[in-house]
């Protein structure tokens, strides 16, 4: 089989300090020439849930090292009622950012690893040690090998959540370095980490043949015995670490792992390559595919001189399969043995980090697609098939297409701003006439009201397109966190949603469909509200100022239907308090409190005793 060497692209960024820190993490994780010594120490001391090491070079830091576990129970838990892949929703109290912002769907992670991390927080000195490091102005570093790397990843994200929630702008982002860590989260997990800009903080070092990162791609619950056999092989307490003398359990499981990885890689490749076959929509109804996907920045150690650096999770997933793709002459048993052995071959990173070359392979991969005469291409010591290179190239092109889509959306920004400017002028002109623009729009008596409706519909089309592109993953993961678009979306929502509400109740849609808030609110407003709340780290659902008129309309309708004020008092008081706060913060306009406002007219029908004690009494009398 002829081979062709792929030319490396420009070096990816790993600063000298970063290299020193990676080597330091490797030294902590693999402290001696024997690869199992550290694991043996951890296994003999169950209380050694982590180790902390304080260093001053390359800068003051506190490194927290988490040991691996060789018990299958610590990988998949003991609850037989869990999903086949052992995944569960993340705890929103620990990880409020790990969700799809627009849809609100929480990320999923390995339930056993999550439970282990919670036990660390609740039953160890981890939190106090981290707080101590922060107080001493040290950079916090998390590291681990195998499942310890997955715990380190959760710890890093937990710490990032704490930093962003409390506004610790002077606290350096943590550094997370893992070696041969298993995949830990689903697509939403990966999307959220990228959206928050945390991927560059989480560095995964991976030997291309290592079996462990791929284990979560198999149904954990169905292969507990086989996974335990693999972990027993790694355990320092196992007397003979040779698969040759063991049963066929491990080679059989290795074959299952290859099939599972192939299914997932092929499914995802069809998705980003634009396959429109209807079979994709029904595939997951018949075949359980693992939810786990790569997350963070991956460094494939393809030789002692070269690291392949990938931030593209689609490309990482393809490599996880194609690096294991068997040659026709290769025996399954030998392949399994090489894959297991690779898991204990990370120790050289301690010595080679300073001189190793980091290569951003996807940067020039389009120029390395093999010709018809070439069957395989070499990346360092790894040979990839033509199909693999095509899939990697497609992953790179999909990422570029998402960037082009964002550029296209950015070009519509001026059009959105012009339409919003026109509606803001409409609002101002109504206010000068002593009329709320909500009431004027609802009546639709003048040409200005008609023109405002045209602008409303134009903006609805533009924002609906953005939302649908997000739902189809056609925009970069970081789009929803871009401050300029969050600000524009907030301005759009506060100015235009009242017009949608007016239109909804003008046509009495509530009588057929239900209330606007529960049945009629478009996604474009839900999404932009959640963008704002996420950027401000505000509680979900706390920014409903643009729905003020929807609440008013429902209260008016219920009172018109004969509901007594006493039955609605709590909701009225909440509306008044919210309106007072929104007005003071500038998110609710003063036109709401004009004497001719339909809200004020309704509010004045409330019992006088209530009105005199109301939080908005002074605003109404302005």
C-alpha positions as CSV (number, residue, x, y, z in Angstrom):
1,X,0.0,0.0,0.0
2,X,1.6,3.3,-1.0
3,X,1.7,6.0,1.6
4,X,2.0,9.8,1.4
5,X,3.1,12.1,4.2
6,X,0.8,14.9,5.0
7,X,2.6,18.3,5.3
8,X,2.1,19.9,8.7
9,X,0.4,23.2,8.8
10,X,1.3,26.2,11.0
11,X,2.1,25.3,14.6
12,X,-0.8,25.4,17.0
13,X,-0.4,27.5,20.1
14,X,1.1,26.0,23.2
15,X,3.2,28.6,25.0
16,X,6.4,27.7,26.8
17,X,4.6,28.1,30.1
18,X,1.8,25.8,29.0
19,X,4.4,23.2,27.9
20,X,6.1,23.4,31.3
21,X,2.7,23.0,33.1
22,X,1.7,20.0,30.9
23,X,5.0,18.3,31.8
24,X,4.4,19.2,35.5
25,X,1.0,17.5,35.3
26,X,2.5,14.4,33.7
27,X,5.1,14.3,36.4
28,X,2.3,14.4,39.1
29,X,0.2,11.8,37.3
30,X,3.1,9.4,36.4
31,X,5.6,10.1,39.2
32,X,8.0,7.2,38.6
33,X,9.4,5.0,35.9
34,X,6.8,2.4,36.7
35,X,3.5,3.4,35.0
36,X,1.4,1.7,37.7
37,X,3.1,3.0,40.8
38,X,0.8,6.0,41.2
39,X,-2.3,3.9,40.6
40,X,-1.1,1.4,43.1
41,X,-0.7,4.1,45.7
42,X,-4.2,5.3,45.0
43,X,-5.7,1.9,45.0
44,X,-4.1,1.0,48.4
45,X,-5.5,4.2,49.9
46,X,-9.2,4.7,49.2
47,X,-9.1,8.1,51.0
48,X,-6.6,9.5,48.5
49,X,-9.4,11.0,46.3
50,X,-7.0,13.6,45.0
51,X,-3.5,15.1,45.6
52,X,-2.6,18.7,45.6
53,X,0.8,20.1,44.8
54,X,1.8,23.7,45.1
55,X,4.5,25.0,42.7
56,X,6.0,28.3,41.8
57,X,7.3,27.6,38.3
58,X,6.4,28.5,35.6
59,X,4.1,30.6,37.8
60,X,2.5,30.1,41.2
61,X,-0.1,27.4,40.9
62,X,-1.9,24.6,42.8
63,X,-2.2,21.4,40.9
64,X,-5.0,18.9,41.8
65,X,-4.3,15.4,40.6
66,X,-7.2,12.9,40.5
67,X,-6.3,9.1,40.4
68,X,-8.0,6.6,38.1
69,X,-10.4,4.0,39.2
70,X,-10.2,0.4,37.9
71,X,-13.7,-0.6,39.2
72,X,-16.5,-0.8,36.6
73,X,-18.9,0.4,39.3
74,X,-17.1,3.7,39.3
75,X,-17.6,4.0,35.5
76,X,-21.2,3.1,35.2
77,X,-22.7,3.1,38.7
78,X,-24.8,0.4,40.2
79,X,-28.3,1.6,39.3
80,X,-29.8,-0.8,36.8
81,X,-32.4,1.7,35.9
82,X,-30.0,4.1,34.2
83,X,-29.8,4.5,30.4
84,X,-27.7,2.0,28.6
85,X,-24.7,4.4,28.3
86,X,-24.8,5.4,32.0
87,X,-25.6,9.1,31.3
88,X,-27.6,11.5,33.3
89,X,-28.5,15.2,33.2
90,X,-26.0,17.5,34.8
91,X,-26.8,19.1,38.1
92,X,-27.9,22.6,37.3
93,X,-26.8,23.8,40.7
94,X,-23.2,22.7,40.0
95,X,-23.2,23.4,36.3
96,X,-25.8,26.1,35.4
97,X,-24.1,26.8,32.1
98,X,-24.1,23.3,30.8
99,X,-27.2,23.5,28.8
100,X,-28.4,24.7,25.4
101,X,-29.3,28.3,26.1
102,X,-32.1,28.7,23.6
103,X,-34.0,25.5,24.1
104,X,-33.0,25.1,27.8
105,X,-32.1,21.4,27.3
106,X,-29.6,20.4,29.9
107,X,-26.3,18.6,29.0
108,X,-25.8,15.0,29.9
109,X,-22.7,13.5,31.4
110,X,-21.5,10.2,32.8
111,X,-23.6,9.7,35.9
112,X,-21.0,7.7,37.8
113,X,-18.3,10.3,37.2
114,X,-20.7,13.1,38.2
115,X,-21.6,11.2,41.4
116,X,-17.9,10.7,42.2
117,X,-17.2,14.4,41.7
118,X,-20.2,15.3,44.0
119,X,-18.7,13.1,46.7
120,X,-15.4,14.9,46.4
121,X,-17.1,18.3,46.8
122,X,-19.2,17.1,49.8
123,X,-16.8,14.7,51.5
124,X,-13.3,15.9,51.0
125,X,-11.2,19.1,51.4
126,X,-11.3,19.8,47.6
127,X,-13.4,23.0,47.9
128,X,-11.4,24.4,50.8
129,X,-8.1,23.6,49.1
130,X,-9.3,25.3,45.9
131,X,-10.4,28.4,47.9
132,X,-7.0,28.5,49.6
133,X,-5.3,28.5,46.2
134,X,-7.5,31.3,45.0
135,X,-6.9,33.3,48.1
136,X,-3.1,32.9,47.6
137,X,-3.6,34.1,44.0
138,X,-2.3,30.9,42.5
139,X,-3.5,29.5,39.2
140,X,-5.7,26.4,39.7
141,X,-4.7,23.3,37.7
142,X,-6.7,20.1,37.5
143,X,-5.1,16.9,36.1
144,X,-5.7,13.2,35.9
145,X,-5.1,10.0,34.0
146,X,-7.9,7.7,32.7
147,X,-11.1,8.2,34.7
148,X,-9.2,10.6,36.9
149,X,-9.0,12.9,33.8
150,X,-12.8,12.9,33.5
151,X,-13.1,13.9,37.2
152,X,-10.5,16.7,36.5
153,X,-12.6,17.9,33.6
154,X,-15.7,18.2,35.8
155,X,-13.6,20.0,38.4
156,X,-12.3,22.5,35.9
157,X,-15.8,23.3,34.6
158,X,-17.1,23.5,38.2
159,X,-14.4,26.0,38.9
160,X,-15.1,28.0,35.7
161,X,-18.7,28.2,36.7
162,X,-17.7,29.6,40.1
163,X,-15.4,32.2,38.6
164,X,-18.0,33.4,36.1
165,X,-20.9,33.4,38.5
166,X,-19.1,35.5,41.1
167,X,-17.5,37.8,38.6
168,X,-13.9,37.0,39.5
169,X,-12.4,38.8,36.5
170,X,-8.9,38.8,38.0
171,X,-8.9,35.1,38.6
172,X,-7.0,33.3,35.8
173,X,-8.9,30.5,34.1
174,X,-8.0,27.1,35.4
175,X,-5.8,24.8,33.4
176,X,-7.1,21.2,32.9
177,X,-4.7,18.5,31.6
178,X,-5.9,15.0,31.1
179,X,-4.1,11.9,29.8
180,X,-6.2,9.1,28.1
181,X,-9.4,10.3,29.7
182,X,-12.7,8.7,28.6
183,X,-15.4,10.9,26.9
184,X,-17.6,12.5,29.5
185,X,-20.4,14.6,28.0
186,X,-22.9,14.8,25.1
187,X,-23.2,17.2,22.2
188,X,-24.9,19.8,24.4
189,X,-22.1,19.5,27.0
190,X,-19.5,20.1,24.2
191,X,-21.6,23.0,22.8
192,X,-21.9,24.7,26.1
193,X,-18.2,24.5,26.9
194,X,-17.4,26.0,23.5
195,X,-20.0,28.7,23.8
196,X,-18.5,29.8,27.1
197,X,-15.0,29.9,25.6
198,X,-13.7,27.2,28.0
199,X,-12.4,24.7,25.4
200,X,-8.9,26.2,25.5
201,X,-8.7,25.6,29.2
202,X,-9.3,21.8,28.9
203,X,-6.4,20.0,27.2
204,X,-6.8,16.3,26.5
205,X,-3.6,14.3,25.6
206,X,-4.3,11.2,23.7
207,X,-2.4,8.3,22.2
208,X,-4.2,7.5,19.0
209,X,-4.6,3.8,19.8
210,X,-5.6,4.2,23.5
211,X,-8.8,2.2,24.1
212,X,-10.0,4.1,27.2
213,X,-11.2,7.4,25.7
214,X,-13.6,5.3,23.5
215,X,-15.1,3.0,26.2
216,X,-18.1,5.3,26.7
217,X,-19.0,4.9,23.1
218,X,-20.1,1.3,23.9
219,X,-23.3,0.5,25.9
220,X,-21.8,0.5,29.4
221,X,-24.7,-1.3,31.0
222,X,-24.5,-4.2,28.5
223,X,-20.8,-4.8,28.8
224,X,-20.1,-4.4,32.5
225,X,-18.2,-7.7,32.7
226,X,-16.1,-6.9,29.6
227,X,-15.3,-3.4,30.8
228,X,-14.3,-4.8,34.2
229,X,-11.9,-7.2,32.4
230,X,-10.3,-4.3,30.6
231,X,-10.0,-2.3,33.8
232,X,-8.5,-5.4,35.6
233,X,-5.9,-5.5,32.9
234,X,-4.9,-1.9,33.7
235,X,-5.1,-2.3,37.5
236,X,-1.7,-2.6,39.3
237,X,-3.2,-5.3,41.5
238,X,-3.7,-7.6,38.5
239,X,-0.8,-10.1,38.5
240,X,-0.5,-10.6,34.8
241,X,-1.1,-7.6,32.5
242,X,-1.0,-9.7,29.3
243,X,-4.2,-10.1,27.2
244,X,-2.6,-13.0,25.4
245,X,-3.1,-15.4,28.3
246,X,-6.6,-14.3,29.0
247,X,-10.0,-15.3,27.6
248,X,-11.5,-13.8,24.5
249,X,-13.5,-11.3,26.5
250,X,-11.2,-8.4,25.8
251,X,-10.8,-9.0,22.0
252,X,-14.5,-9.5,21.8
253,X,-15.2,-6.3,23.6
254,X,-12.6,-4.5,21.4
255,X,-14.6,-5.6,18.3
256,X,-17.8,-4.3,19.9
257,X,-16.0,-1.0,20.6
258,X,-14.9,-0.8,16.9
259,X,-18.4,-1.3,15.7
260,X,-19.9,1.2,18.1
261,X,-17.3,3.8,17.2
262,X,-17.9,3.2,13.5
263,X,-21.6,3.6,13.9
264,X,-21.3,6.9,15.7
265,X,-18.6,8.3,13.4
266,X,-20.5,7.4,10.3
267,X,-23.8,8.9,11.7
268,X,-22.1,12.2,12.6
269,X,-20.2,12.3,9.3
270,X,-23.5,11.9,7.4
271,X,-24.8,14.8,9.4
272,X,-22.1,17.3,8.8
273,X,-21.5,16.1,5.2
274,X,-25.1,17.1,4.4
275,X,-26.7,13.7,3.8
276,X,-30.4,14.1,3.5
277,X,-31.4,10.5,3.5
278,X,-34.5,9.8,5.5
279,X,-32.9,6.8,7.1
280,X,-30.8,9.0,9.3
281,X,-34.0,10.3,11.0
282,X,-35.1,6.8,11.9
283,X,-31.6,5.2,12.6
284,X,-31.6,6.1,16.3
285,X,-35.1,4.6,16.7
286,X,-33.5,1.1,16.0
287,X,-29.9,1.5,17.1
288,X,-28.8,3.0,20.4
289,X,-26.0,5.4,19.7
290,X,-23.8,6.7,22.5
291,X,-24.5,10.3,23.5
292,X,-20.8,11.0,24.4
293,X,-18.8,13.3,22.2
294,X,-15.4,14.9,22.5
295,X,-15.1,18.2,24.4
296,X,-12.2,20.5,24.8
297,X,-8.9,20.7,22.9
298,X,-7.4,17.4,21.9
299,X,-3.6,16.7,21.5
300,X,-3.0,13.4,19.6
301,X,0.6,12.2,20.4
302,X,1.3,10.7,17.0
303,X,5.1,10.5,17.6
304,X,7.7,11.6,20.2
305,X,8.2,14.7,18.0
306,X,4.7,15.7,17.0
307,X,1.3,16.5,18.5
308,X,-1.8,16.8,16.3
309,X,-3.9,19.6,17.9
310,X,-7.7,19.5,17.2
311,X,-10.4,21.8,18.6
312,X,-13.0,20.5,16.1
313,X,-15.0,17.9,18.0
314,X,-16.4,16.4,14.8
315,X,-12.8,15.8,13.5
316,X,-11.8,14.3,16.9
317,X,-14.7,11.8,16.7
318,X,-13.6,10.7,13.3
319,X,-10.1,10.2,14.4
320,X,-11.3,8.1,17.4
321,X,-12.6,5.6,14.8
322,X,-10.1,5.8,12.0
323,X,-7.0,5.6,14.2
324,X,-8.2,2.1,15.2
325,X,-9.2,1.1,11.7
326,X,-7.6,-2.3,11.1
327,X,-5.4,-3.3,8.2
328,X,-6.6,-6.4,6.5
329,X,-3.5,-8.3,7.7
330,X,-3.9,-7.2,11.3
331,X,-5.2,-9.7,13.9
332,X,-7.9,-8.5,16.3
333,X,-6.0,-9.9,19.3
334,X,-2.9,-8.0,18.4
335,X,-4.9,-4.8,17.8
336,X,-6.6,-5.1,21.2
337,X,-3.2,-5.7,22.9
338,X,-1.7,-2.6,21.3
339,X,-4.8,-0.5,22.2
340,X,-4.6,-1.6,25.9
341,X,-0.9,-1.1,26.1
342,X,-1.2,2.5,24.8
343,X,-3.1,3.5,27.9
344,X,0.1,3.4,30.0
345,X,2.4,5.1,27.5
346,X,1.9,8.8,28.4
347,X,4.9,9.1,30.7
348,X,7.3,10.3,28.0
349,X,5.3,13.5,27.9
350,X,7.2,14.5,31.0
351,X,10.4,14.7,28.9
352,X,9.4,15.7,25.4
353,X,7.0,18.6,25.9
354,X,9.6,21.3,25.4
355,X,10.8,20.1,22.0
356,X,7.6,18.6,20.6
357,X,6.0,20.2,17.5
358,X,2.3,21.1,17.8
359,X,0.5,20.9,14.5
360,X,-3.0,22.2,13.6
361,X,-3.7,19.5,11.1
362,X,-7.1,20.6,9.9
363,X,-5.6,24.0,8.8
364,X,-4.2,22.5,5.6
365,X,-6.0,19.2,5.4
366,X,-7.8,20.1,2.2
367,X,-4.5,20.2,0.3
368,X,-3.6,16.7,1.6
369,X,-6.5,14.7,0.3
370,X,-4.9,11.6,-1.3
371,X,-5.1,11.1,-5.0
372,X,-6.4,8.0,-6.7
373,X,-3.1,6.3,-6.6
374,X,-2.7,6.7,-2.8
375,X,-4.6,4.5,-0.3
376,X,-3.3,5.9,2.9
377,X,-1.8,9.1,4.4
378,X,0.6,9.2,7.3
379,X,0.1,11.6,10.2
380,X,3.2,11.1,12.3
381,X,3.2,7.4,13.1
382,X,-0.4,6.9,12.2
383,X,-1.7,6.0,8.8
384,X,-5.2,7.1,7.8
385,X,-7.3,5.8,4.9
386,X,-8.5,7.9,2.1
387,X,-12.0,7.7,3.6
388,X,-10.7,9.0,6.9
389,X,-9.0,12.0,5.2
390,X,-12.2,12.8,3.3
391,X,-14.2,12.7,6.6
392,X,-11.7,14.9,8.4
393,X,-11.7,17.4,5.5
394,X,-15.5,17.4,5.6
395,X,-15.4,18.2,9.3
396,X,-13.1,21.1,8.7
397,X,-15.3,22.3,5.8
398,X,-18.4,22.1,8.0
399,X,-16.7,24.3,10.6
400,X,-15.8,26.8,8.0
401,X,-19.4,26.8,6.6
402,X,-20.7,27.6,10.1
403,X,-18.3,30.6,10.2
404,X,-19.5,31.7,6.7
405,X,-23.1,31.4,8.0
406,X,-22.2,33.7,10.9
407,X,-20.6,36.2,8.5
408,X,-23.8,36.2,6.5
409,X,-25.9,36.8,9.7
410,X,-23.5,39.6,10.7
411,X,-24.2,41.3,7.4
412,X,-27.9,41.5,8.3
413,X,-27.1,43.4,11.5
414,X,-27.4,46.8,9.9
415,X,-30.8,45.9,8.4
416,X,-32.0,44.8,11.9
417,X,-30.7,48.1,13.5
418,X,-32.4,50.2,10.8
419,X,-35.7,48.4,11.4
420,X,-35.4,48.8,15.1
421,X,-34.6,52.4,14.7
422,X,-37.8,52.9,12.7
423,X,-39.8,51.2,15.4
424,X,-38.1,53.2,18.1
425,X,-39.1,56.4,16.3
426,X,-42.7,55.0,16.1
427,X,-42.7,54.4,19.8
428,X,-41.3,57.9,20.5
429,X,-43.9,59.6,18.2
430,X,-46.8,57.8,19.9
431,X,-45.4,58.8,23.3
432,X,-45.3,62.5,22.3
433,X,-48.9,62.2,21.5
434,X,-49.6,60.8,25.0
435,X,-50.3,57.3,23.8
436,X,-48.6,54.0,24.6
437,X,-47.2,52.5,21.4
438,X,-48.7,49.2,22.5
439,X,-52.2,50.6,22.6
440,X,-51.7,52.4,19.3
441,X,-50.4,49.3,17.5
442,X,-53.3,47.2,18.9
443,X,-55.9,49.6,17.5
444,X,-54.2,49.8,14.0
445,X,-56.0,53.0,13.1
446,X,-53.2,55.0,11.3
447,X,-50.7,54.4,8.6
448,X,-47.9,54.6,11.2
449,X,-49.4,51.5,12.8
450,X,-49.4,49.7,9.5
451,X,-45.8,50.6,8.8
452,X,-44.8,49.4,12.2
453,X,-46.4,46.1,11.5
454,X,-44.4,45.7,8.3
455,X,-41.2,46.3,10.3
456,X,-42.3,43.8,12.9
457,X,-42.8,41.1,10.3
458,X,-39.5,41.9,8.6
459,X,-37.7,41.5,11.9
460,X,-39.5,38.4,12.7
461,X,-38.3,36.8,9.5
462,X,-34.7,37.8,10.2
463,X,-34.7,36.5,13.8
464,X,-36.6,33.3,13.0
465,X,-33.9,32.5,10.5
466,X,-31.2,32.9,13.1
467,X,-33.0,30.7,15.6
468,X,-33.6,28.0,13.0
469,X,-29.9,28.0,12.1
470,X,-29.0,27.6,15.7
471,X,-31.4,24.7,16.1
472,X,-29.8,23.0,13.1
473,X,-26.2,23.7,14.4
474,X,-25.5,25.9,11.4
475,X,-23.8,28.6,13.4
476,X,-20.7,28.5,15.6
477,X,-21.1,27.4,19.2
478,X,-20.0,30.7,20.5
479,X,-22.7,32.7,18.6
480,X,-25.2,32.9,21.5
481,X,-22.5,34.3,23.7
482,X,-21.4,37.2,21.4
483,X,-22.2,40.4,23.4
484,X,-23.1,42.4,20.3
485,X,-25.8,39.9,19.3
486,X,-27.0,39.4,22.9
487,X,-27.4,43.2,23.2
488,X,-29.1,43.5,19.8
489,X,-31.4,40.6,20.7
490,X,-32.4,42.2,24.0
491,X,-33.2,45.5,22.3
492,X,-35.2,43.6,19.7
493,X,-37.1,41.7,22.3
494,X,-38.0,44.7,24.5
495,X,-39.1,46.8,21.6
496,X,-40.8,44.4,19.3
497,X,-42.3,41.7,21.5
498,X,-45.0,44.1,22.9
499,X,-46.2,44.5,19.3
500,X,-46.4,40.7,18.9
501,X,-48.5,40.6,22.1
502,X,-50.7,43.4,20.8
503,X,-51.3,41.6,17.6
504,X,-52.0,38.3,19.4
505,X,-54.7,39.8,21.6
506,X,-56.0,42.1,18.9
507,X,-57.0,39.0,16.9
508,X,-58.3,37.3,20.1
509,X,-55.9,34.3,19.5
510,X,-56.0,33.7,23.3
511,X,-59.6,32.6,23.0
512,X,-58.7,29.8,20.5
513,X,-55.0,29.0,21.3
514,X,-54.5,30.0,24.9
515,X,-52.5,32.7,26.7
516,X,-49.6,34.2,24.9
517,X,-47.0,33.2,27.5
518,X,-48.0,29.5,27.5
519,X,-49.1,28.9,23.9
520,X,-48.3,31.9,21.6
521,X,-44.8,33.1,22.4
522,X,-42.4,32.7,19.5
523,X,-38.9,31.1,19.9
524,X,-37.2,34.3,18.7
525,X,-38.1,35.9,22.0
526,X,-37.5,32.9,24.2
527,X,-34.0,32.5,22.7
528,X,-33.0,36.1,23.0
529,X,-34.3,36.3,26.6
530,X,-32.2,33.3,27.6
531,X,-29.1,34.7,25.8
532,X,-29.4,37.8,28.0
533,X,-29.9,35.8,31.2
534,X,-26.9,33.6,30.4
535,X,-24.6,36.5,29.6
536,X,-25.7,38.3,32.8
537,X,-25.6,35.1,34.8
538,X,-29.2,35.9,35.9
539,X,-31.7,33.2,37.0
540,X,-33.6,31.5,34.1
541,X,-36.9,33.3,33.5
542,X,-36.0,36.4,35.4
543,X,-36.1,38.8,32.4
544,X,-39.7,38.8,31.3
545,X,-40.0,42.5,31.0
546,X,-40.9,42.3,27.3
547,X,-43.9,40.2,28.3
548,X,-45.4,42.8,30.7
549,X,-48.4,43.4,28.4
550,X,-49.1,39.7,28.1
551,X,-49.5,39.4,31.8
552,X,-51.7,42.6,31.8
553,X,-53.9,41.2,29.1
554,X,-54.5,37.9,30.9
555,X,-55.3,39.6,34.2
556,X,-57.8,41.9,32.4
557,X,-59.4,38.9,30.6
558,X,-59.8,37.0,33.9
559,X,-61.4,39.9,35.7
560,X,-63.7,40.5,32.8
561,X,-64.8,36.9,33.1
562,X,-65.8,37.5,36.6
563,X,-62.8,36.5,38.7
564,X,-62.6,38.4,42.0
565,X,-59.7,40.7,42.7
566,X,-58.9,38.7,45.8
567,X,-58.3,35.6,43.7
568,X,-55.8,37.5,41.6
569,X,-54.2,39.7,44.2
570,X,-50.9,37.9,44.4
571,X,-50.4,38.0,40.7
572,X,-51.3,41.7,40.5
573,X,-48.8,42.5,43.3
574,X,-46.1,40.5,41.5
575,X,-46.8,42.4,38.3
576,X,-46.6,45.7,40.0
577,X,-43.4,44.9,41.8
578,X,-41.8,43.5,38.6
579,X,-42.9,46.6,36.7
580,X,-41.4,48.9,39.3
581,X,-38.1,47.1,39.1
582,X,-38.1,47.0,35.3
583,X,-38.9,50.7,35.1
584,X,-36.1,51.6,37.5
585,X,-33.6,49.5,35.5
586,X,-34.7,51.1,32.2
587,X,-36.0,47.8,30.7
588,X,-39.7,49.0,30.7
589,X,-40.7,52.3,29.1
590,X,-42.5,55.1,30.8
591,X,-45.2,55.1,28.2
592,X,-46.7,52.2,30.1
593,X,-47.6,54.6,32.9
594,X,-49.1,57.4,30.7
595,X,-52.6,58.5,31.8
596,X,-54.1,57.2,28.6
597,X,-52.5,53.8,28.8
598,X,-54.9,50.9,28.8
599,X,-52.8,49.4,31.7
600,X,-53.3,52.5,33.8
601,X,-57.0,52.6,32.9
602,X,-57.4,49.0,34.1
603,X,-55.2,49.5,37.2
604,X,-57.4,52.4,38.3
605,X,-60.4,50.0,38.5
606,X,-58.6,48.0,41.2
607,X,-59.7,48.6,44.9
608,X,-58.5,51.9,46.2
609,X,-57.0,50.4,49.3
610,X,-54.7,48.2,47.1
611,X,-53.8,51.1,44.8
612,X,-52.8,53.4,47.6
613,X,-50.2,50.8,48.9
614,X,-49.0,49.7,45.5
615,X,-45.3,49.9,44.6
616,X,-46.2,51.7,41.3
617,X,-48.7,54.3,42.8
618,X,-46.2,57.1,42.3
619,X,-45.3,56.0,38.8
620,X,-48.9,56.0,37.7
621,X,-49.4,59.6,39.0
622,X,-46.3,60.9,37.1
